[in-house]
Amino acid sequence: MVTKNHRLVNYLLDTIVYTILLRVLTVLPIEFTHYYLFPALLYFLYYFIMELTLSQTVGKLLTGTKVVSSRNTRTNVLHIFMRTLLRFATPLDSFSYLMGKEQGIHDVLSRTRLVKP
Protein backbone atom coordinates (compact mmCIF):
# COMPACT_ATOMS: atom_id res chain seq x y z
CA MET A 1 0.00 0.00 0.00
CA VAL A 2 1.25 3.46 -0.90
CA THR A 3 1.32 5.80 2.08
CA LYS A 4 1.46 9.56 2.41
CA ASN A 5 5.16 9.14 3.23
CA HIS A 6 5.76 7.51 -0.17
CA ARG A 7 3.97 10.40 -1.82
CA LEU A 8 6.01 12.96 0.12
CA VAL A 9 9.30 11.28 -0.82
CA ASN A 10 8.14 11.05 -4.47
CA TYR A 11 7.32 14.75 -4.44
CA LEU A 12 10.65 15.74 -2.89
CA LEU A 13 12.68 13.58 -5.30
CA ASP A 14 10.72 14.84 -8.31
CA THR A 15 11.19 18.42 -7.15
CA ILE A 16 14.95 17.86 -7.07
CA VAL A 17 14.91 16.36 -10.59
CA TYR A 18 12.66 19.16 -11.89
CA THR A 19 14.91 21.83 -10.34
CA ILE A 20 18.01 20.29 -11.94
CA LEU A 21 16.26 20.14 -15.33
CA LEU A 22 15.11 23.73 -14.95
CA ARG A 23 18.60 24.96 -14.04
CA VAL A 24 20.20 23.11 -16.96
CA LEU A 25 17.61 24.21 -19.50
CA THR A 26 17.37 27.85 -18.41
CA VAL A 27 20.93 28.46 -19.55
CA LEU A 28 19.44 28.23 -23.03
CA PRO A 29 18.31 31.60 -24.39
CA ILE A 30 14.61 32.09 -23.69
CA GLU A 31 12.68 35.16 -24.68
CA PHE A 32 11.75 37.23 -21.65
CA THR A 33 8.04 36.95 -22.50
CA HIS A 34 8.28 33.17 -22.07
CA TYR A 35 10.33 33.30 -18.88
CA TYR A 36 7.38 32.50 -16.60
CA LEU A 37 5.72 30.08 -18.99
CA PHE A 38 8.77 27.84 -19.39
CA PRO A 39 8.96 26.49 -15.78
CA ALA A 40 5.24 25.65 -15.80
CA LEU A 41 5.52 23.95 -19.19
CA LEU A 42 8.58 21.98 -18.07
CA TYR A 43 6.77 20.88 -14.88
CA PHE A 44 3.75 19.72 -16.91
CA LEU A 45 5.87 17.91 -19.49
CA TYR A 46 8.06 16.22 -16.86
CA TYR A 47 5.07 14.58 -15.16
CA PHE A 48 3.11 13.98 -18.36
CA ILE A 49 5.90 12.33 -20.38
CA MET A 50 7.32 10.28 -17.51
CA GLU A 51 3.96 8.96 -16.30
CA LEU A 52 2.69 8.34 -19.83
CA THR A 53 5.74 6.40 -20.98
CA LEU A 54 6.89 4.67 -17.78
CA SER A 55 3.89 5.03 -15.43
CA GLN A 56 6.48 6.55 -13.10
CA THR A 57 8.47 9.67 -12.48
CA VAL A 58 12.03 9.47 -11.15
CA GLY A 59 10.68 9.81 -7.60
CA LYS A 60 8.20 6.98 -8.11
CA LEU A 61 10.89 4.84 -9.72
CA LEU A 62 13.17 5.28 -6.70
CA THR A 63 10.38 4.46 -4.23
CA GLY A 64 9.04 1.55 -6.28
CA THR A 65 5.61 3.07 -6.90
CA LYS A 66 3.74 3.58 -10.16
CA VAL A 67 0.53 5.07 -11.53
CA VAL A 68 -2.30 2.78 -12.64
CA SER A 69 -5.93 3.37 -13.52
CA SER A 70 -8.52 3.03 -10.76
CA ARG A 71 -9.24 -0.43 -12.24
CA ASN A 72 -5.60 -1.47 -11.72
CA THR A 73 -4.81 -1.42 -15.44
CA ARG A 74 -2.26 0.60 -17.37
CA THR A 75 -3.22 4.22 -17.77
CA ASN A 76 -3.94 5.86 -21.11
CA VAL A 77 -3.19 9.32 -22.51
CA LEU A 78 -6.44 10.79 -21.17
CA HIS A 79 -5.81 9.48 -17.62
CA ILE A 80 -2.32 10.97 -17.53
CA PHE A 81 -3.29 14.22 -19.23
CA MET A 82 -6.10 14.77 -16.72
CA ARG A 83 -3.90 13.73 -13.78
CA THR A 84 -1.16 16.17 -14.80
CA LEU A 85 -3.54 19.01 -15.63
CA LEU A 86 -5.35 18.60 -12.31
CA ARG A 87 -2.08 19.11 -10.45
CA PHE A 88 -2.19 22.69 -11.76
CA ALA A 89 -5.94 23.22 -11.66
CA THR A 90 -6.38 22.01 -8.10
CA PRO A 91 -4.21 24.19 -5.85
CA LEU A 92 -5.67 22.58 -2.73
CA ASP A 93 -4.63 19.10 -3.88
CA SER A 94 -1.83 18.76 -1.34
CA PHE A 95 -4.21 19.61 1.50
CA SER A 96 -6.27 16.49 0.73
CA TYR A 97 -3.43 14.44 2.24
CA LEU A 98 -3.61 16.44 5.48
CA MET A 99 -7.24 15.43 5.85
CA GLY A 100 -6.40 11.73 6.08
CA LYS A 101 -6.78 10.86 2.41
CA GLU A 102 -4.31 8.48 0.77
CA GLN A 103 -5.34 9.73 -2.67
CA GLY A 104 -4.93 13.23 -3.98
CA ILE A 105 -7.72 15.10 -5.72
CA HIS A 106 -5.78 14.69 -8.99
CA ASP A 107 -5.94 10.89 -8.50
CA VAL A 108 -9.66 10.76 -7.74
CA LEU A 109 -10.75 13.03 -10.59
CA SER A 110 -8.47 11.40 -13.18
CA ARG A 111 -9.46 7.89 -12.04
CA THR A 112 -5.89 6.90 -11.28
CA ARG A 113 -4.08 5.69 -8.22
CA LEU A 114 -0.58 5.06 -7.01
CA VAL A 115 0.46 1.47 -6.25
CA LYS A 116 3.52 -0.31 -5.00
CA PRO A 117 3.64 -3.52 -7.07
C-alpha positions in Angstrom: 0.0 0.0 0.0 1.3 3.5 -0.9 1.3 5.8 2.1 1.5 9.6 2.4 5.2 9.1 3.2 5.8 7.5 -0.2 4.0 10.4 -1.8 6.0 13.0 0.1 9.3 11.3 -0.8 8.1 11.0 -4.5 7.3 14.7 -4.4 10.7 15.7 -2.9 12.7 13.6 -5.3 10.7 14.8 -8.3 11.2 18.4 -7.1 15.0 17.9 -7.1 14.9 16.4 -10.6 12.7 19.2 -11.9 14.9 21.8 -10.3 18.0 20.3 -11.9 16.3 20.1 -15.3 15.1 23.7 -14.9 18.6 25.0 -14.0 20.2 23.1 -17.0 17.6 24.2 -19.5 17.4 27.8 -18.4 20.9 28.5 -19.6 19.4 28.2 -23.0 18.3 31.6 -24.4 14.6 32.1 -23.7 12.7 35.2 -24.7 11.8 37.2 -21.6 8.0 36.9 -22.5 8.3 33.2 -22.1 10.3 33.3 -18.9 7.4 32.5 -16.6 5.7 30.1 -19.0 8.8 27.8 -19.4 9.0 26.5 -15.8 5.2 25.6 -15.8 5.5 23.9 -19.2 8.6 22.0 -18.1 6.8 20.9 -14.9 3.8 19.7 -16.9 5.9 17.9 -19.5 8.1 16.2 -16.9 5.1 14.6 -15.2 3.1 14.0 -18.4 5.9 12.3 -20.4 7.3 10.3 -17.5 4.0 9.0 -16.3 2.7 8.3 -19.8 5.7 6.4 -21.0 6.9 4.7 -17.8 3.9 5.0 -15.4 6.5 6.5 -13.1 8.5 9.7 -12.5 12.0 9.5 -11.2 10.7 9.8 -7.6 8.2 7.0 -8.1 10.9 4.8 -9.7 13.2 5.3 -6.7 10.4 4.5 -4.2 9.0 1.6 -6.3 5.6 3.1 -6.9 3.7 3.6 -10.2 0.5 5.1 -11.5 -2.3 2.8 -12.6 -5.9 3.4 -13.5 -8.5 3.0 -10.8 -9.2 -0.4 -12.2 -5.6 -1.5 -11.7 -4.8 -1.4 -15.4 -2.3 0.6 -17.4 -3.2 4.2 -17.8 -3.9 5.9 -21.1 -3.2 9.3 -22.5 -6.4 10.8 -21.2 -5.8 9.5 -17.6 -2.3 11.0 -17.5 -3.3 14.2 -19.2 -6.1 14.8 -16.7 -3.9 13.7 -13.8 -1.2 16.2 -14.8 -3.5 19.0 -15.6 -5.4 18.6 -12.3 -2.1 19.1 -10.4 -2.2 22.7 -11.8 -5.9 23.2 -11.7 -6.4 22.0 -8.1 -4.2 24.2 -5.9 -5.7 22.6 -2.7 -4.6 19.1 -3.9 -1.8 18.8 -1.3 -4.2 19.6 1.5 -6.3 16.5 0.7 -3.4 14.4 2.2 -3.6 16.4 5.5 -7.2 15.4 5.8 -6.4 11.7 6.1 -6.8 10.9 2.4 -4.3 8.5 0.8 -5.3 9.7 -2.7 -4.9 13.2 -4.0 -7.7 15.1 -5.7 -5.8 14.7 -9.0 -5.9 10.9 -8.5 -9.7 10.8 -7.7 -10.8 13.0 -10.6 -8.5 11.4 -13.2 -9.5 7.9 -12.0 -5.9 6.9 -11.3 -4.1 5.7 -8.2 -0.6 5.1 -7.0 0.5 1.5 -6.3 3.5 -0.3 -5.0 3.6 -3.5 -7.1 
